[in-house]
Amino acid sequence: MAEKIKYEMEFPIQASPTLLYQFISTPSGMEEWYADSVNSRGEFFNFIWEGSEEEAKLISKKKSEYIKFQWLEDEGTDYYFEIYIQVDEITKDVSLIITDFADEGEVEEGKMLWENMISELKHILGSV
């Protein structure tokens, strides 16, 4: 199996960390911008997009700070995806930091996907 490449992206977003956390950590919140349908059973989240279905395990989370998942197909590896809410101590500006992994040659596609999803999230939040 080829090594996946880790990448990080930062998206400034005008919303409170508490509100953002609802959108990144709950099935109903994630259905608004991340997937067509999201179901959770305990630590397992099922994401559905236009007929394709992926299951991820919730690895860790901290209220109003971050949530970290691992796709079940990546179990036993160091691959994960994390959505981290960063607040600048001085300006109080809020950013979402996305950490994800993709196969070589699919990093740009992965980044475009995140850009589209975060732009949808900003639209819902009324953050331009």
N, CA and C of each residue as an Amber inpcrd file, in Angstrom:
protein
   384
   0.8430000  -1.1970000   0.0000000   0.0000000   0.0000000   0.0000000
   0.8830000   1.2530000   0.0000000   0.5920000   2.1650000  -0.8990000
   1.3980000   3.3890000  -1.0220000   1.1690000   4.2850000   0.1860000
   2.2180000   5.0040000   0.5380000   2.1130000   5.9500000   1.6520000
   1.1910000   7.0960000   1.2770000   0.3850000   7.5240000   2.2250000
  -0.4480000   8.6960000   1.9740000   0.3230000   9.9410000   2.3990000
  -0.0610000  11.0650000   1.8250000   0.6180000  12.3310000   2.0990000
  -0.2580000  13.1730000   3.0100000   0.3600000  13.6930000   4.0600000
  -0.3700000  14.5320000   5.0170000  -0.4050000  15.9670000   4.4950000
  -1.5590000  16.6010000   4.6260000  -1.6290000  18.0130000   4.2640000
  -2.5160000  18.7560000   5.2560000  -2.2490000  20.0460000   5.3820000
  -3.0150000  20.9050000   6.2920000  -3.5170000  22.1160000   5.5390000
  -4.6900000  22.5690000   5.9240000  -5.2660000  23.7660000   5.3090000
  -5.8470000  24.6280000   6.4140000  -5.8260000  25.9380000   6.1870000
  -6.3980000  26.8540000   7.1790000  -7.4620000  27.7150000   6.5130000
  -8.6090000  27.8030000   7.1820000  -9.7220000  28.6030000   6.6540000
 -10.1900000  29.5920000   7.7170000  -9.9530000  30.9010000   7.5130000
 -10.5150000  31.8950000   8.4440000 -12.0380000  31.7970000   8.3610000
 -12.7060000  31.8820000   9.4930000 -14.1500000  31.7200000   9.5080000
 -14.7480000  32.6000000  10.5990000 -15.8030000  33.3140000  10.2600000
 -16.3970000  34.2150000  11.2480000 -17.5550000  33.5210000  11.9540000
 -17.2210000  32.8590000  13.0590000 -18.2440000  32.1790000  13.8520000
 -17.6340000  31.8660000  15.2110000 -18.4700000  31.6950000  16.2020000
 -17.9480000  31.3850000  17.5310000 -17.5070000  29.9170000  17.5670000
 -16.4530000  29.6230000  18.3290000 -15.9760000  28.2410000  18.4430000
 -17.0850000  27.2850000  18.9090000 -17.9530000  27.7510000  19.7990000
 -19.0400000  26.9020000  20.2990000 -19.9850000  26.5050000  19.1740000
 -20.3640000  27.4800000  18.3490000 -21.2540000  27.2120000  17.2250000
 -20.5530000  26.3120000  16.2030000 -19.3150000  26.6390000  15.8720000
 -18.5590000  25.8350000  14.9120000 -18.4700000  24.3850000  15.3570000
 -18.2330000  24.1860000  16.6420000 -18.0830000  22.8340000  17.1670000
 -19.3410000  22.0050000  16.9170000 -20.5060000  22.6310000  17.0170000
 -21.7610000  21.9210000  16.7270000 -21.7740000  21.4130000  15.2850000
 -21.2410000  22.2380000  14.3770000 -21.2390000  21.8730000  12.9610000
 -20.1960000  20.8190000  12.6090000 -19.1420000  20.6930000  13.4170000
 -18.1010000  19.7140000  13.0810000 -18.2090000  18.4270000  13.8890000
 -19.0620000  18.4040000  14.9230000 -19.0410000  17.2450000  15.8080000
 -20.3600000  16.4880000  15.9130000 -21.4420000  17.0420000  15.3640000
 -22.7290000  16.3530000  15.4800000 -23.2020000  15.8950000  14.1010000
 -23.8820000  14.7570000  14.0400000 -24.3940000  14.2910000  12.7420000
 -25.2680000  15.3460000  12.0670000 -26.1580000  15.9900000  12.8210000
 -27.0320000  16.9980000  12.1940000 -26.2250000  18.1830000  11.6830000
 -25.1990000  18.6000000  12.4240000 -24.3310000  19.6950000  11.9930000
 -23.5420000  19.3280000  10.7420000 -22.9940000  18.1140000  10.7270000
 -22.1700000  17.6880000   9.5920000 -23.0040000  17.4530000   8.3350000
 -24.2790000  17.1180000   8.5010000 -25.1580000  16.9450000   7.3350000
 -25.3870000  18.2680000   6.6080000 -25.1930000  19.3740000   7.3140000
 -25.4040000  20.6930000   6.7120000 -24.3440000  21.0200000   5.6590000
 -23.1320000  20.4550000   5.8130000 -22.0420000  20.8880000   4.9280000
 -21.0760000  19.7820000   4.5100000 -20.9810000  18.7140000   5.2920000
 -19.9320000  17.7190000   5.0330000 -20.4030000  16.5310000   4.1960000
 -21.5720000  16.0070000   4.5140000 -22.0810000  14.8330000   3.8020000
 -23.5870000  14.9490000   3.6440000 -24.1490000  14.1710000   2.7080000
 -25.5990000  14.2130000   2.5030000 -26.3360000  13.6680000   3.7200000
 -25.7480000  12.6390000   4.3210000 -26.3790000  12.0180000   5.4790000
 -25.2900000  11.5440000   6.4310000 -25.4970000  11.7490000   7.7290000
 -24.5180000  11.3280000   8.7360000 -25.2690000  10.6380000   9.8710000
 -24.8320000   9.4290000  10.1740000 -25.4140000   8.7060000  11.3050000
 -24.2990000   8.3400000  12.2580000 -24.5880000   8.3550000  13.5510000
 -23.5550000   7.9260000  14.4850000 -24.1200000   6.8940000  15.4500000
 -23.2770000   5.9220000  15.7250000 -23.5680000   4.9240000  16.7530000
 -22.3630000   4.9250000  17.6630000 -22.5000000   5.5830000  18.8040000
 -21.3500000   5.6740000  19.7070000 -20.2110000   6.3980000  19.0340000
 -19.0670000   5.7140000  18.9590000 -17.8750000   6.3650000  18.3740000
 -17.7830000   6.1710000  16.8650000 -18.7500000   5.4750000  16.2660000
 -18.7150000   5.2520000  14.8180000 -19.6640000   6.1840000  14.0850000
 -19.1290000   6.8380000  13.0620000 -19.9180000   7.7630000  12.2480000
 -20.0080000   7.2020000  10.8310000 -21.1980000   7.2190000  10.2770000
 -21.4260000   6.7570000   8.9240000 -21.7230000   7.9740000   8.0470000
 -20.8960000   8.2000000   7.0280000 -21.0660000   9.3500000   6.1360000
 -21.5530000   8.8630000   4.7800000 -22.5950000   9.4950000   4.2480000
 -23.1430000   9.0930000   2.9590000 -23.1530000  10.2880000   2.0080000
 -22.5720000  10.0830000   0.8220000 -22.5790000  11.0810000  -0.2470000
 -23.1170000  10.4200000  -1.4980000 -24.1790000  10.9540000  -2.0590000
 -24.7120000  10.4900000  -3.3490000 -24.4940000   8.9980000  -3.5830000
 -24.9310000   8.1910000  -2.6290000 -24.8450000   6.7490000  -2.8400000
 -23.5770000   6.0860000  -2.3450000 -22.4940000   6.8460000  -2.1520000
 -21.2980000   6.2090000  -1.6060000 -21.3020000   6.3910000  -0.0850000
 -20.7770000   5.3840000   0.5940000 -20.8700000   5.3670000   2.0460000
 -19.5040000   5.0570000   2.6480000 -19.1170000   5.8140000   3.6600000
 -17.8420000   5.5840000   4.3340000 -18.0840000   5.5980000   5.8370000
 -17.3570000   4.7530000   6.5490000 -17.5020000   4.7460000   7.9940000
 -16.1960000   5.1890000   8.6440000 -16.3370000   6.0150000   9.6690000
 -15.1610000   6.5200000  10.3720000 -15.3540000   6.3280000  11.8670000
 -14.2350000   6.2100000  12.5560000 -14.2670000   6.0710000  14.0060000
 -13.8200000   7.3930000  14.6090000 -14.5550000   7.8410000  15.6060000
 -14.1830000   9.0560000  16.3240000 -13.0070000   8.7030000  17.2200000
 -11.8440000   9.3050000  16.9650000 -10.6510000   8.9840000  17.7430000
 -10.5800000   9.8480000  18.9950000 -10.7870000  11.1570000  18.8160000
 -10.7650000  12.0440000  19.9770000 -11.4660000  13.3440000  19.6460000
 -11.8760000  14.0420000  20.6950000 -12.5200000  15.3410000  20.4990000
 -12.3860000  16.1440000  21.7790000 -12.4820000  17.4610000  21.6310000
 -12.4810000  18.3410000  22.7950000 -13.4550000  19.4570000  22.4870000
 -14.4070000  19.6350000  23.3660000 -15.4800000  20.5960000  23.1380000
 -14.9400000  21.9710000  22.7380000 -15.5180000  22.5130000  21.6840000
 -15.1750000  23.8330000  21.1330000 -13.7390000  23.9280000  20.6200000
 -13.0420000  22.7830000  20.4930000 -11.6580000  22.8250000  20.0010000
 -11.4040000  21.9940000  18.7570000 -11.6750000  20.6940000  18.8410000
 -11.3680000  19.8660000  17.6690000 -12.1320000  18.5540000  17.6990000
 -12.1500000  17.9050000  16.5400000 -12.6690000  16.5470000  16.4270000
 -11.7600000  15.8050000  15.4560000 -11.4900000  14.5460000  15.7700000
 -10.5370000  13.7680000  14.9760000 -11.1570000  12.4020000  14.6580000
 -11.1700000  12.0530000  13.3750000 -11.7340000  10.7930000  12.9120000
 -10.6860000   9.9580000  12.1900000 -10.9520000   8.6520000  12.1260000
 -10.1450000   7.7820000  11.2650000 -11.1090000   6.9320000  10.4480000
 -10.8930000   6.9210000   9.1270000 -11.7150000   6.0630000   8.2780000
 -11.4220000   4.6190000   8.6470000 -12.4530000   3.7740000   8.6710000
 -12.2540000   2.3720000   9.0590000 -11.2530000   1.6700000   8.1480000
 -11.2260000   2.0670000   6.8610000 -10.2640000   1.4420000   5.9360000
  -8.8190000   1.7970000   6.2860000  -8.6240000   2.8380000   7.0990000
  -7.2670000   3.2340000   7.5130000  -6.8990000   2.6840000   8.8910000
  -7.7650000   1.8520000   9.4540000  -7.5060000   1.3130000  10.7920000
  -6.1490000   0.6210000  10.8270000  -5.4110000   0.8330000  11.9170000
  -4.0950000   0.2300000  12.0290000  -3.0060000   1.0840000  11.3990000
  -3.3880000   2.2560000  10.8540000  -2.3970000   3.1790000  10.2750000
  -2.3970000   4.4650000  11.1080000  -1.5440000   5.4050000  10.7250000
  -1.5080000   6.7050000  11.4050000  -2.3540000   7.7310000  10.6620000
  -3.1710000   7.3010000   9.6920000  -3.9590000   8.2310000   8.8930000
  -5.2500000   8.6140000   9.6130000  -5.5960000   9.8840000   9.5150000
  -6.8040000  10.3940000  10.1720000  -7.2160000  11.6740000   9.4760000
  -8.3530000  12.2260000   9.8750000  -8.6360000  13.6100000   9.4820000
  -9.1390000  14.3430000  10.7040000  -8.6740000  15.5790000  10.8260000
  -8.9590000  16.3670000  12.0200000  -9.4480000  17.7480000  11.6070000
 -10.4440000  18.2250000  12.3260000 -10.9440000  19.5850000  12.1310000
 -10.7040000  20.3020000  13.4550000  -9.8340000  21.3000000  13.4100000
  -9.3910000  21.9920000  14.6180000  -9.8270000  23.4570000  14.5710000
 -10.4130000  23.9110000  15.6510000 -10.8480000  25.3110000  15.7240000
  -9.7530000  26.1070000  16.4270000  -9.1430000  27.0220000  15.6790000
  -8.0560000  27.8260000  16.2370000  -8.5420000  29.2510000  16.4740000
  -8.3010000  29.7460000  17.6800000  -8.6880000  31.1240000  17.9950000
  -7.4220000  31.9150000  18.3060000  -7.2300000  33.0030000  17.5680000
  -6.0710000  33.8620000  17.8100000  -6.2660000  34.5610000  19.1450000
  -5.2910000  34.4220000  20.0330000  -5.4170000  34.9810000  21.3900000
  -5.5710000  36.4920000  21.4020000  -4.9450000  37.1530000  20.4570000
  -4.9720000  38.6190000  20.4610000  -6.1770000  39.1650000  19.7000000
  -6.3290000  38.7140000  18.4370000  -7.3970000  39.2870000  17.6090000
  -8.7350000  38.5690000  17.7980000  -8.6890000  37.3790000  18.4050000
  -9.8820000  36.5220000  18.5690000 -10.4210000  36.0160000  17.2360000
  -9.6140000  36.1650000  16.1660000 -10.0250000  35.6310000  14.8680000
 -10.0850000  34.1060000  14.9560000 -11.0840000  33.5470000  14.3100000
 -11.2770000  32.1020000  14.3500000 -10.9200000  31.4940000  12.9930000
 -10.2070000  30.3860000  13.0270000  -9.8830000  29.6470000  11.8020000
 -10.1720000  28.1700000  12.0310000 -10.5030000  27.4870000  10.9390000
 -10.5830000  26.0280000  10.9860000  -9.3020000  25.5000000  10.3650000
  -8.6290000  24.6140000  11.0680000  -7.4340000  23.9760000  10.5360000
  -7.8220000  22.5360000  10.2040000  -7.6690000  22.1820000   8.9400000
  -7.9930000  20.8310000   8.4890000  -6.6910000  20.0690000   8.3000000
  -6.5960000  18.8960000   8.9010000  -5.4660000  18.0010000   8.6550000
  -6.0420000  16.7360000   8.0430000  -5.4870000  16.3220000   6.9200000
  -6.0150000  15.1350000   6.2440000  -4.8620000  14.4430000   5.5150000
  -5.1500000  13.2620000   5.0140000  -4.1650000  12.4770000   4.2640000
  -4.7760000  12.0690000   2.9420000  -3.9590000  12.0010000   1.9050000
  -4.4390000  11.5430000   0.6020000  -3.3290000  10.7820000  -0.1020000
  -3.7360000   9.9130000  -1.0220000  -2.7560000   9.2100000  -1.8290000
  -2.0370000  10.2190000  -2.7100000  -0.8070000   9.8900000  -3.0730000
  -0.0450000  10.7560000  -3.9710000  -0.8690000  10.9560000  -5.2410000
  -0.9310000  12.1840000  -5.7220000  -1.7190000  12.4530000  -6.9170000
  -3.1680000  12.8170000  -6.5940000  -3.5780000  12.6380000  -5.3380000
  -4.9520000  12.9760000  -4.9580000  -5.0230000  14.1130000  -3.9390000
  -3.8660000  14.6710000  -3.5960000  -3.8200000  15.7430000  -2.6070000
  -4.5870000  16.9720000  -3.0830000  -4.3440000  17.3910000  -4.3320000
  -5.0340000  18.5790000  -4.8560000  -6.5440000  18.3780000  -4.8770000
  -6.9630000  17.1770000  -5.2530000  -8.3850000  16.8400000  -5.2790000
  -8.9650000  16.9160000  -3.8620000  -8.2200000  16.3850000  -2.9030000
  -8.6350000  16.4320000  -1.4980000  -8.7830000  17.8610000  -1.0100000
  -7.8110000  18.7060000  -1.3850000  -7.8550000  20.1130000  -0.9780000
  -9.0590000  20.8280000  -1.5930000  -9.3250000  20.5340000  -2.8660000
 -10.4710000  21.1640000  -3.5250000 -11.7820000  20.7570000  -2.8610000
 -11.8570000  19.5030000  -2.4670000 -13.0390000  18.9890000  -1.7830000
 -13.2600000  19.7400000  -0.4700000 -12.1890000  19.8800000   0.3080000
 -12.2980000  20.6150000   1.5750000 -12.6870000  22.0670000   1.3320000
 -12.0780000  22.6970000   0.3050000 -12.4120000  24.0990000   0.0020000
 -13.8930000  24.2470000  -0.2990000 -14.4360000  23.3130000  -1.0800000
 -15.8620000  23.3510000  -1.4050000 -16.7220000  23.1570000  -0.1590000
 -16.3330000  22.1980000   0.6740000 -17.1310000  21.9090000   1.8680000
 -17.0800000  23.0670000   2.8690000 -15.8930000  23.6310000   3.0600000
 -15.7650000  24.7430000   4.0090000 -16.4870000  25.9770000   3.4750000
 -16.4730000  26.1480000   2.1560000 -17.1900000  27.2850000   1.5830000
 -18.7000000  27.1090000   1.8110000 -19.1860000  25.8780000   1.7450000
 -20.5900000  25.5730000   2.0530000 -20.8870000  25.8870000   3.5250000
 -19.9550000  25.4850000   4.4000000 -20.1130000  25.7420000   5.8370000
 -20.1750000  27.2530000   6.1100000 -19.2680000  28.0090000   5.4770000
 -19.2560000  29.4670000   5.6540000 -20.5710000  30.0670000   5.1890000
 -21.0960000  29.5570000   4.0740000 -22.3550000  30.0260000   3.5190000
 -23.4880000  29.8320000   4.5490000 -23.5510000  28.6460000   5.1350000
 -24.5720000  28.3250000   6.1300000 -24.4460000  29.2220000   7.3520000
 -23.2000000  29.4790000   7.7550000 -22.9450000  30.2980000   8.9530000
 -23.0970000  31.7940000   8.6790000 -23.2200000  32.1530000   7.3900000
 -23.2840000  33.5680000   7.0310000 -21.9360000  34.2450000   7.1810000
 -20.8680000  33.4430000   7.1450000 -19.5050000  33.9670000   7.2630000
 -18.9410000  34.0830000   5.8540000 -18.5060000  35.2770000   5.4800000
 -18.0510000  35.4590000   4.0940000 -16.5540000  35.2790000   3.9700000
